[in-house]
Amino acid sequence: MKRNPFKFGSVVDGRHFTNRYNEIDRLKEVLNSDNNLTIISPRRYGKTSLVLNVLNNANRPFILLDMQMITSEKDLATQLLKRLYRIYPFERIKRYIKNFRFVPIISVNPVSNAVDIAFGAESKADPILEDVLNTMEQLSSSRKKLIVIFDEFQDVISLHDNILKKLRAIMQHHKKINYIFLGSQESMIRQIFENKKSPFYHFGLTLQLEKIPQSDFYKYLRERFRSMCSKPSELSKQILEISQCHPYYTQQLAYACFEQIRNRPEAKDIVDVAVKELVRMHDMDYERIWASFNNTDKKLLIGLSHSDLGPLSEAFALKYNTGASSTVYSSLKRLMNAGYIVKNSAKYELEDPFFKIWLNKRREQ
């Protein structure tokens, strides 16, 4: 049985990875220099997949940390230290740790070799974080610089009011580390790196990750459907028309279509049935999400699902009764930060095309 060639929901690599040739070259250039890089895009555009595809072939040590899962400054230091143990020899790290101002308790599982690290209740976050960050610099080498990736970096500001100032004060002295910052909330991440008053102002180069070009995605899909159906070009165009070249949703719909072809090879309604199945699968999730919105949010989402009018325009307000522009702006900002709305080429749209279909069908019913 032919293996489904499409993958979504996790890091995409190898034969599943699509295009991004220009972005790969840009990332390699930065990593071969003394600079840092910030990558901005909406969620599920493939930032992490892009970085890992480059790093897995770079022959350099790297640490990847999801800031959404970090709960405090002390937790940040602990998680970074645990990852250092995965890539550097135990004895080498031990030489630096014995000089920490607050020495952690370290235990190793004899079966899995997993390292557990704990700092005492009396330990203070500032010296711990500084010691760990500087240890990363000391362990690294000029020949094989350590690469440190902070995913969803904008979430760091929830840890402490002055966390950006603290991190910048330490990181600016590091010469043997390339830092990569990934961010999905564009306004927040740009505030961190482009506001002159921010400690991280121009801390590195910036790469805006856009959707994969339609022509590239079309070739990618057509090639993989060629052996499975008689009209791979038509099928590929239909998929992209619905997914709007969103990396995650294109892979998801292509996967569902591939399964439909496998089970109903002669069917003519492959894409329609695949879309209906995906919408049905997420029906309860969409209901829960919809119930969490206030009235202005709902009007805004309904309007964006039906119209190309700008959500802040007078025509939009009149047509969808959204009220004062200040209220709409607050709702728009909140929905963008939550990832329900994205802005592409100065156009606002629903991030999830299947949620848009669900919403329109529910309105019709």
C-alpha positions as CSV (number, residue, x, y, z in Angstrom):
1,M,0.0,0.0,0.0
2,K,1.4,3.4,-1.0
3,R,2.4,5.5,1.9
4,N,0.6,8.9,2.4
5,P,3.2,11.5,1.4
6,F,1.7,14.4,3.4
7,K,2.4,15.3,7.0
8,F,1.0,18.0,9.3
9,G,0.7,18.7,13.0
10,S,4.4,18.2,13.9
11,V,7.8,19.2,12.6
12,V,8.0,18.6,8.9
13,D,11.3,17.4,7.4
14,G,12.8,15.4,4.6
15,R,10.4,14.5,1.8
16,H,7.6,16.3,3.6
17,F,9.4,19.7,3.6
18,T,8.2,22.0,0.9
19,N,10.4,24.7,-0.9
20,R,11.6,27.5,1.4
21,Y,14.8,27.6,-0.6
22,N,15.3,31.4,-0.2
23,E,14.6,31.2,3.5
24,I,17.0,28.3,3.9
25,D,19.8,30.2,2.3
26,R,19.1,33.3,4.4
27,L,19.1,31.2,7.6
28,K,22.4,29.6,6.6
29,E,24.0,33.0,5.9
30,V,23.1,34.2,9.4
31,L,24.3,31.0,11.1
32,N,27.6,31.4,9.3
33,S,28.1,34.9,10.7
34,D,28.2,36.4,14.2
35,N,24.6,37.6,13.9
36,N,21.3,36.6,15.5
37,L,18.0,36.1,13.7
38,T,14.3,36.8,14.4
39,I,11.7,34.8,12.3
40,I,8.2,36.1,12.3
41,S,5.1,34.4,10.9
42,P,1.6,33.3,12.0
43,R,1.3,30.0,13.8
44,R,1.7,26.8,11.7
45,Y,3.6,28.5,8.9
46,G,6.6,26.2,9.5
47,K,9.1,28.3,11.4
48,T,10.3,25.4,13.6
49,S,10.4,23.0,10.6
50,L,12.5,25.5,8.6
51,V,15.0,26.0,11.4
52,L,15.3,22.3,12.2
53,N,15.7,21.3,8.6
54,V,18.7,23.6,8.4
55,L,20.2,22.6,11.8
56,N,19.9,18.9,11.3
57,N,22.4,19.2,8.4
58,A,24.6,21.9,10.0
59,N,26.8,19.7,12.3
60,R,26.5,22.1,15.1
61,P,25.1,21.8,18.7
62,F,21.7,23.5,19.2
63,I,19.1,24.0,21.9
64,L,15.4,24.5,21.2
65,L,13.1,25.8,23.9
66,D,9.4,26.5,23.6
67,M,8.8,29.6,25.7
68,Q,5.1,28.8,26.0
69,M,6.0,26.0,28.3
70,I,8.2,28.1,30.6
71,T,6.7,29.2,33.9
72,S,9.3,31.4,35.5
73,E,12.9,32.8,35.2
74,K,14.2,29.9,37.4
75,D,12.3,27.4,35.1
76,L,13.9,29.1,32.1
77,A,17.4,28.6,33.6
78,T,16.6,25.0,34.6
79,Q,15.3,24.0,31.2
80,L,18.3,25.5,29.4
81,L,20.7,23.7,31.7
82,K,18.9,20.4,31.2
83,R,19.4,20.8,27.4
84,L,23.0,21.5,27.8
85,Y,23.4,18.1,29.4
86,R,22.0,16.6,26.3
87,I,24.7,18.0,24.0
88,Y,27.9,18.4,26.1
89,P,29.8,15.9,28.3
90,F,28.7,15.7,31.9
91,E,32.2,16.3,33.4
92,R,32.7,19.3,31.2
93,I,29.5,21.0,32.4
94,K,30.3,20.0,36.0
95,R,33.4,22.2,36.0
96,Y,31.3,25.3,35.5
97,I,28.4,24.4,37.7
98,K,30.5,24.1,40.8
99,N,31.2,27.8,40.5
100,F,27.5,28.7,40.3
101,R,26.4,31.1,43.0
102,F,23.5,28.7,43.7
103,V,24.6,25.1,42.9
104,P,21.7,22.9,41.7
105,I,20.9,19.4,42.8
106,I,21.5,17.1,39.8
107,S,20.3,13.5,39.5
108,V,20.7,11.1,36.5
109,N,18.4,8.3,35.7
110,P,20.7,5.2,35.4
111,V,18.4,3.6,32.8
112,S,17.5,6.4,30.5
113,N,20.4,8.8,31.4
114,A,17.8,11.6,31.6
115,V,19.0,14.5,33.8
116,D,16.8,16.1,36.5
117,I,17.8,19.5,37.9
118,A,16.5,21.4,40.8
119,F,17.5,24.6,42.5
120,G,16.8,25.1,46.2
121,A,14.0,27.3,47.4
122,E,16.5,29.9,48.7
123,S,18.1,30.3,45.3
124,K,17.5,33.6,43.4
125,A,16.4,33.7,39.8
126,D,18.8,36.5,38.6
127,P,22.1,34.9,39.4
128,I,20.9,31.4,38.3
129,L,19.8,32.6,34.9
130,E,23.0,34.6,34.4
131,D,25.2,31.7,35.4
132,V,23.4,29.3,33.1
133,L,23.4,31.7,30.1
134,N,27.1,32.4,30.6
135,T,27.8,28.7,30.9
136,M,26.3,28.2,27.4
137,E,28.8,30.7,26.1
138,Q,31.7,29.1,27.9
139,L,30.8,25.6,26.6
140,S,30.5,26.8,23.1
141,S,33.4,27.1,20.7
142,S,34.3,29.5,17.9
143,R,34.7,26.6,15.5
144,K,31.2,25.1,16.3
145,K,29.1,27.8,17.7
146,L,26.1,26.8,19.9
147,I,22.8,27.7,18.3
148,V,20.0,28.6,20.8
149,I,16.4,28.8,19.5
150,F,13.6,30.4,21.5
151,D,10.2,29.4,20.1
152,E,7.3,31.7,20.7
153,F,9.8,34.2,22.2
154,Q,7.1,36.9,22.8
155,D,5.9,34.8,25.7
156,V,9.1,35.6,27.6
157,I,7.7,39.0,28.7
158,S,5.2,37.2,30.9
159,L,8.0,35.9,33.2
160,H,9.1,39.2,34.7
161,D,8.7,42.9,34.0
162,N,12.4,43.4,33.4
163,I,13.2,40.0,31.8
164,L,14.1,41.6,28.4
165,K,16.6,44.0,30.0
166,K,18.1,41.1,32.0
167,L,18.5,38.8,29.0
168,R,20.0,41.5,26.8
169,A,22.5,42.6,29.4
170,I,23.9,39.0,29.4
171,M,23.4,37.9,25.7
172,Q,25.0,41.0,24.2
173,H,28.4,39.8,25.5
174,H,28.1,36.4,23.9
175,K,30.4,35.9,20.9
176,K,30.1,32.1,20.4
177,I,26.3,31.7,20.2
178,N,23.9,32.4,17.4
179,Y,20.4,33.2,18.9
180,I,17.3,32.5,16.9
181,F,14.0,34.0,18.1
182,L,10.7,32.6,16.6
183,G,7.5,34.6,17.1
184,S,3.9,34.1,15.9
185,Q,2.3,37.2,17.5
186,E,3.7,39.8,15.0
187,S,2.8,43.0,16.9
188,M,4.4,41.7,20.1
189,I,7.5,40.3,18.5
190,R,8.0,43.5,16.5
191,Q,7.6,45.6,19.7
192,I,10.4,43.6,21.2
193,F,12.9,43.9,18.3
194,E,11.8,47.1,16.5
195,N,10.8,49.5,19.2
196,K,13.8,51.8,19.9
197,K,12.9,51.7,23.6
198,S,13.1,47.9,23.8
199,P,16.3,46.3,25.2
200,F,16.3,43.9,22.2
201,Y,16.0,46.7,19.6
202,H,17.8,45.5,16.5
203,F,19.4,42.6,18.4
204,G,19.7,40.7,15.1
205,L,18.3,40.4,11.6
206,T,14.6,39.8,10.9
207,L,13.0,37.3,8.5
208,Q,9.3,37.5,7.7
209,L,8.1,34.0,6.8
210,E,5.3,34.2,4.2
211,K,3.0,31.5,2.8
212,I,4.7,29.2,0.4
213,P,4.3,30.5,-3.2
214,Q,1.3,29.0,-5.0
215,S,3.4,27.8,-8.0
216,D,5.8,25.9,-5.7
217,F,3.0,24.4,-3.6
218,Y,1.2,23.4,-6.8
219,K,4.3,21.5,-8.2
220,Y,4.7,19.8,-4.8
221,L,1.1,18.6,-4.7
222,R,0.9,17.6,-8.3
223,E,4.0,15.5,-8.1
224,R,2.7,13.5,-5.1
225,F,-0.7,13.0,-6.6
226,R,0.5,12.0,-10.0
227,S,0.6,8.3,-9.3
228,M,-2.7,8.2,-7.4
229,C,-5.2,10.0,-9.7
230,S,-5.9,10.8,-13.3
231,K,-6.1,14.6,-12.8
232,P,-3.4,15.6,-10.3
233,S,-3.2,19.2,-11.6
234,E,-6.9,19.8,-11.2
235,L,-6.9,18.2,-7.7
236,S,-3.9,20.3,-6.6
237,K,-5.5,23.6,-7.8
238,Q,-8.7,22.7,-5.8
239,I,-6.8,22.0,-2.6
240,L,-4.8,25.3,-2.9
241,E,-8.0,27.3,-3.6
242,I,-9.4,26.1,-0.3
243,S,-6.2,26.2,1.8
244,Q,-5.0,29.5,0.3
245,C,-1.4,28.1,0.4
246,H,-1.4,27.9,4.2
247,P,1.4,25.4,4.9
248,Y,-0.4,23.5,7.7
249,Y,-3.9,23.4,6.2
250,T,-2.6,22.5,2.7
251,Q,-0.8,19.5,4.1
252,Q,-3.8,18.5,6.2
253,L,-6.3,18.7,3.2
254,A,-3.8,17.0,0.9
255,Y,-3.5,14.2,3.4
256,A,-7.3,13.8,3.7
257,C,-7.6,13.8,-0.1
258,F,-5.0,11.2,-0.5
259,E,-6.9,8.9,1.9
260,Q,-10.1,9.6,0.0
261,I,-8.4,8.5,-3.3
262,R,-7.1,5.4,-1.6
263,N,-10.5,4.4,-0.4
264,R,-12.6,5.7,-3.4
265,P,-10.3,5.8,-6.4
266,E,-13.0,6.5,-8.9
267,A,-14.9,9.2,-7.0
268,K,-15.3,12.7,-8.5
269,D,-15.9,14.5,-5.3
270,I,-12.6,13.9,-3.5
271,V,-11.9,17.4,-2.3
272,D,-15.5,18.1,-1.2
273,V,-15.7,15.0,0.8
274,A,-12.3,15.5,2.4
275,V,-13.3,19.1,3.4
276,K,-16.6,17.9,4.9
277,E,-14.8,15.2,6.8
278,L,-12.2,17.7,8.3
279,V,-15.0,20.1,9.3
280,R,-17.0,17.3,10.9
281,M,-13.9,16.1,12.8
282,H,-13.4,19.6,14.3
283,D,-17.1,20.4,14.9
284,M,-17.0,20.2,18.7
285,D,-13.7,22.2,18.8
286,Y,-15.2,24.9,16.6
287,E,-18.4,25.1,18.8
288,R,-16.3,25.5,21.9
289,I,-14.1,28.2,20.3
290,W,-17.2,30.0,19.0
291,A,-18.8,30.0,22.4
292,S,-15.7,31.8,23.9
293,F,-16.1,34.8,21.6
294,N,-17.9,38.0,22.6
295,N,-20.5,39.6,20.3
296,T,-18.1,41.9,18.6
297,D,-15.6,39.1,18.0
298,K,-18.4,37.1,16.3
299,K,-19.6,39.9,14.1
300,L,-16.0,40.5,13.0
301,L,-15.4,36.9,12.2
302,I,-18.6,36.6,10.3
303,G,-17.8,39.7,8.3
304,L,-14.3,38.4,7.4
305,S,-15.7,35.0,6.4
306,H,-18.0,36.7,3.9
307,S,-16.4,39.9,2.7
308,D,-13.2,41.4,1.4
309,L,-14.0,44.8,3.0
310,G,-11.5,46.0,5.5
311,P,-12.7,45.3,9.1
312,L,-11.9,48.8,10.2
313,S,-13.7,50.4,7.3
314,E,-17.1,52.3,7.6
315,A,-18.6,50.0,5.0
316,F,-17.7,46.9,7.0
317,A,-19.1,48.5,10.2
318,L,-22.4,49.4,8.5
319,K,-22.8,46.0,6.9
320,Y,-22.0,43.9,9.9
321,N,-23.1,46.3,12.7
322,T,-19.7,46.0,14.5
323,G,-20.0,49.3,16.3
324,A,-17.3,51.8,17.2
325,S,-14.0,51.5,15.4
326,S,-12.1,51.5,18.8
327,T,-14.1,48.4,19.9
328,V,-13.5,46.7,16.6
329,Y,-9.8,47.4,16.8
330,S,-9.6,45.9,20.3
331,S,-11.4,42.8,19.1
332,L,-9.2,42.5,16.0
333,K,-6.0,42.8,18.0
334,R,-7.2,40.2,20.5
335,L,-8.2,37.7,17.8
336,M,-4.9,38.2,16.0
337,N,-2.9,37.7,19.2
338,A,-4.9,34.5,19.8
339,G,-4.2,33.3,16.3
340,Y,-7.8,33.3,14.9
341,I,-7.1,36.1,12.5
342,V,-4.0,36.7,10.4
343,K,-2.9,39.6,8.2
344,N,-1.5,38.8,4.8
345,S,-0.5,41.5,2.3
346,A,-2.5,44.1,4.3
347,K,-5.6,41.9,4.2
348,Y,-7.2,40.4,7.3
349,E,-8.5,36.8,7.1
350,L,-9.5,33.8,9.2
351,E,-6.4,31.7,10.0
352,D,-8.2,28.4,9.7
353,P,-10.0,27.9,6.3
354,F,-12.0,25.0,7.7
355,F,-13.3,27.1,10.6
356,K,-14.4,29.6,7.9
357,I,-16.3,26.9,6.1
358,W,-17.8,25.6,9.4
359,L,-18.9,29.2,10.3
360,N,-20.5,29.8,6.9
361,K,-22.3,26.5,6.9
362,R,-23.7,27.1,10.4
363,R,-24.9,30.5,9.4
364,E,-26.7,29.0,6.4
365,Q,-28.3,26.3,8.5
